[in-house]
Amino acid sequence: MDFDTVKFNVEKTLGKLTFRNATPALDQYDNQSERGRSIKILKYRCYELGSEVQAGATHVFISNRANKISDLNFDKPCELVNPTIQVRSLIDRYQSEDGDTCYKAKSLLIIIANDLKFTEES
């Protein structure tokens, strides 16, 4: 569930970015029904980037309209094109030890961009 989209200062929030790898297990899909069958349509590809400011890995979701990026670009400097932060809410349902149905809600901040482009090292 999408709540809001917020623009942010990439330089202050993430600093210099370097490409690490694709993380297809985190790709996001939309489910659509066609002729009585449910099909998954790719919405965003997920990539792991190194962040100078966050001092570690940052997952970024890039629009499916962008070209797929190869892991051969490992450790190359890159920039996000039109990045935003979205707040998403997830609700997990589980059984307690007593057999009661319980719900746990959490919010996630995710970074979405139209594309990712590689830059020359400075």
N, C-alpha and C positions, 0 to 999 in steps of 0.2 A: 504494500500500500504506500503510495507516494504522498507525502504531506506538502513539502515545500522544496523549492530549488533556490539555492543561495550562491551568488557569485562570490569569489574570494580572491585574495592576493596570493597567487601561486608562489611567488618569490619569497614572501614572508612566511607562508605556511609550510611549504615543502622545500624551498631552496632549490639547488641544482638537482636535476633528476637524471638518473642513468637507467637504461633498459636492463632488466634482468632476464625475464622469461615470460612466456605465455602460461596462463593457468586455466586451461580449458575446463577443469572441474568446477570452476566458479562462474563460467559463462552463464548468462541469464537468457531465458527463453520465455516467450508468450505461448500459451496454449490456445489454439484456434480449432474450431470444428469445421470440417469440410466433408460434405457428403456422408454425414453420420460418423466420421472418424475424427478422432482428436489428433492433431499434429502439432509438433513443437516448432516454432519459428524463432530463430536466433535474434535476440534483441541487442545484447551487448557482449563483446568479447572482453575477458578479463586478462590484464597483464600486471605483472609485478614489476615495480620500479624501485630503484634505490633512491632514498630521499636524504639529502644532506642535512636538513633541519630536523626531520623526524628520527634521524640516526637509525635507519633500518628499512625494512621493506614496506611499501605502500601499494595496495591493490587499487587499480584504476580500471574503470569500465569504459570501453571505447565503443562507439556506435557501430553496429553491424554494417553500416554503409561505408565505413573506412576500409582500406585495404588491410588484409591480414598481415601481421608482422611476424617475421621469422626470428627464431631464437638465435640465429647467427649474428644478430645485432647486439649480443651480450656486452654489457658495460659501455655502450655508446651513449653519449649525452643526448637528451631528448627534451622536447617541450610538449605540453598539452595544448590542443586547439579548443578554444571556448570551454574551459573547464567550469563545472559547477559542483556544488555539494548538495546532495539530496538526503533528506531524513526519511528513513524507512522504518516501519514498525513490523516486528515479527511476534507472533503469538504462538507459543508452544503449548500443547495439551499433553498431560501425562497423568498416570495413576499414582496416587500416594500409596504408602505401605498399608494404609487402612482401607484401600480400595476406592477412595474418593477421587473424582476427576478434578484435577487442578490445572490452572492456567498460569503461564509465566510470560510476561510481555517484556520486550526489550526494544530499544531504538538503536538504529545503526546510522552512522554518517558514512555515505559512500561518495566517492569522487567519480564523476561522469564527464567525459569529454567527447567532442565530435570526432577528433582524430588525434594522432600522436605523430610528431615529426621529429626526425633526427637532426641534430645541430652539429656544427663543427666545434671541436674542443677549443676552449679559450685559454 
